[in-house]
């Protein structure tokens, strides 16, 4: 799994951070935006969260598009995410990952 924390834009004081990355077991990219809440003013709560289902986001750019309105996105991040995904081609699930997929999704795919 890869993970990149991104800093909020200056005009987004309600955003704590956003995170994008690649989740190999679910075979999806993911995107989260953490907003300040009364209960979590410093850590924030992920009120925007995509990439929780197998194959939900199929490119790094799709994940970035979700967080782009809220955070600064470094140049080349989409290419880096796609490269991180390609590095996992051929990596198989371990016993615990396979069992979790069967439990959650009824399948290992």
Number of C-alpha atoms within 10 A of each C-alpha: 14 14 15 13 14 19 17 23 16 10 9 14 11 14 24 24 24 27 20 28 26 28 20 21 20 20 21 24 31 28 26 22 25 22 24 18 16 9 9 12 13 13 14 19 19 19 12 13 17 19 21 15 13 17 17 16 19 17 18 24 17 17 26 23 13 19 22 16 12 24 23 15 19 9 8 8 16 20 13 14 23 17 13 19 22 12 11 15 10 7 9 11 14 9 8 9 14 16 15 14 17 13 11 10 12 10 11 15 12
